[in-house]
Amino acid sequence: MSDRIDHPRLIALLTDRFPEVAAAIDDCSRDLLHLEMATLARATQAAIDNQDKATVVRHFQFVDEVFRDAAPDVENAVNVSYLENLRFDGRKAAPTNARDLLTPRLQQALIELEEYLARLSRFVNGEVAGEPFDGPHDMNKTKHPDRRS
């Protein structure tokens, strides 16, 4: 058995740790990794908005554990369908200070994601003409601290 957390193993872990989140995955989203990850993101966002720091921390710890050992498709889903979907600012989200609750690994991943999105925005807006831009696959090339190779 592989040490990597692939899609089926992610869902098994999610079901074991957060059965209420797994139960919220509707029939249209079931078996679609990014939509399932987005369901977890919505649950985390609800906890952020409700200032339920204990649940936010539990979700972040779970995602950190998954991210540490993630197969490439699951790592991508964490970046694209989890971290990118969370709102850390705004009237409801700001009081929770959720960004400060992220694990160091997820903080680094979020920083890299935000830097990537800023580069992409500059590229799309023509602000970096002539600069090489390798495209979205750059996100999966990044080496994260404490990440198994």
N, C-alpha and C positions, 0 to 999 in steps of 0.2 A: 504494500500500500504506500502511495506517495505521501510525503510529508506536506506537500502543498495543499492548500485549501482550494478545492475546485468548486464549481457551482453546486453540485449535489451535496457536497460536504458543508458548504456554507448554509444551505437551507436546513440541513439536519441540525447544525449548531444553532441557527436562529430559532428553530422550532423548539429546541431543548431549552435555550436560555430565555427567549422572549416569545412564548407561545401566542400571546395576544397580538404581537406584531405579525407573526407567521399567519395567524388566522385572518388578518386583515388583507392578505394578498388575495385579490379577487381572481375569478376564473380567467379574465382577460389578461392578467399579468402573470399568472402561474406559468412557470417554466421559462420565463423571459428574465434573464439575470438582471438587466438594468432596471426593469420595472419592479422587480422584487426588491432590489437595493433602494429604489426610490420610495418604496413603501416604508422601509426602515428609516429613510431620511425624513419622511413626513411624520413618523412617530417621534423622532428626535426633535424635529422642529416644533411639534406640539408641546413637547416637554420644555423646550427652550421658551416658547411663548407663554407657557403656564408657570414659568419660573420654578420648575420641578428639577432642581439641580441634581438631586440624587439619581433620577432617571437619566438625565443628560450624561452624567459621569458613567453610569452603567453602560449606556449605549456607546459612548466613546471608548471605554475600555474594551468592549466586545469588538468594535470595528478595528481598534488597534491590534488586537490579537489576530483577527482575520487578516488584516493588511500585512502583518509581519510575515505570515506564511502563505500569502495569497498566490494562486496561479495567476498568470498574466491577465486573463479575462476578468478575474475577480478584482485584481489590483486596479484595472481600468474602471470597473464598475464603482469601486470605492471613490476614485477620483471624480469621475464624470457624473455618477448618479447619486452619490452620497454627499461628498464634501462640496461639490459645486452647487448643490441644491439647498444647502443650509444658509439661512440668513442670520448673521451675527449682530446686525444693527437694526435700528428701527424702534418704534414705540414699544412693541411687545417683547422683542428679542433683547434689546440693550440691557435691561435690568439684570438679566441672568449672567451676563459676562461670559457667555459660553465659549468664546474664543480662548479665554484663560483656562477653561476646563479641559481643553483638548490635551491629549497626551503629547509628549515631545515629538513622537513619530508623526502623529496626525498634524501637529502644528507645522512641522517641516513640509509635509505633503501639501498642506493648504498654502503655504508660502510659495512653493514651487508651482502649484496650480495657478495661483494668482499672478505670478510672474509670467507664466506661459500665456495666460489669457490676455495680459497687458501687451506682451509681444505680438500676439495674434491680432489684437485690436490695432496696434500701430502698423502692422503689416497690411491689414485690410484697408486701413485709412491712408495707405501710401506714405506713411511717415518714415519707413525704413527701406526705401527703394535701394536696391543693390545689396542689402544685407541678406545673408543666407537664412532661410527659414525652412526647416525640415518638415514642418507640419505636425499634426497631432500625435504622431507616433513618438515624438520626443518625450512625451510624458512617461512612457513605459521604459525609457532608457535610464532614467534617473536611479541612482543608487541611494537607498535610504539607510540611515544608521540603524544598526541592529537588525537588519533585514537579512534573512538567509539568502544565499546566492543559489 
